[in-house]
Amino acid sequence: MIQVIDVHKKFGHQEVLRGTHLTIEDGCITTIIGGSGSGKTVLLKTMIALLLPDSGRILVDGTDITRLGQRPLNEMRRKFGFLFQGAALLDSMTIFDNVAFPLRERTRLGEDAIDRKVRERLDQVGLKDMGYKYPAEVSGGMKKRAGFARALVTDPEIVLFDEPTTGLDPRLGQSIHQLIAAMQDQLGFTGVIVSHDIPEVFTISHRVAMLADGVIVESGPAAEFLQSHNPVVRRFLHGDAEEAVQ
């Protein structure tokens, strides 16, 4: 579904991605892990061309999106949904209108069809009858769910998740993970998650990749990843385990 090929990206003199290679398999949830500041979110944003790499290629269904003009790029982005780290809801709009926004902006659906679609997605993410509220009136967990509903409302083939449980306590974080897994199983989208929740996120991931020093140092099935003998991976996983105990 997505191929990242020899991608480089720097900001000023800081080289964040240094020849990154990664394949995202169709119909799977792939989680990208790595230390703070390792470039995980930068990598995620290159997959939808919110950030363009300095060099390298990003193939989506075989098309290099880094070479597309604005109009075909916008068409390609219709394949994607994106759940931003802070949910990125518009404070001046109700939850309903936030979820409806992509349909009103990018489709010709009538209001009756939009109403049905938004209510369906809100119900699926556990926000039935909550659409009238504004973002300031709901909890952090509800904001994440609303952002997820908005990411799903256009029926994307690919959904990108940037730290979907940031700011939530472990119980709420687990509920968001379970929701992502349930919706992926139901809808069959290809999911890419950037996460710091180790090892909890492994329970919903089909594959895991680790980014370190600007490159993917290991990737593979989640169960095998936990048994990796790669010293970089082992140090990272062991460090997280120690931090969790403290």
Secondary structure, DSSP 8 states (H G I E B T S, - for coil): -EEEEEEEEEETTEEEEEEEEEEE-TT-EEEEE--TTSSHHHHHHHTTTSS--SEEEEEETTEEGGG--HHHHHHHHTTEEEE-TT----TTS-HHHHHHHHHHHH----HHHHHHHHHHHHHHTT-TT-TTS-GGGS-HHHHHHHHHHHHHTT--SEEEEESTTTT--HHHHHHHHHHHHHHHHHH--EEEEE---TTGGGGT-SEEEEEETTEEEEEEEHHHHTT---HHHHHHHHHHHHHHH-
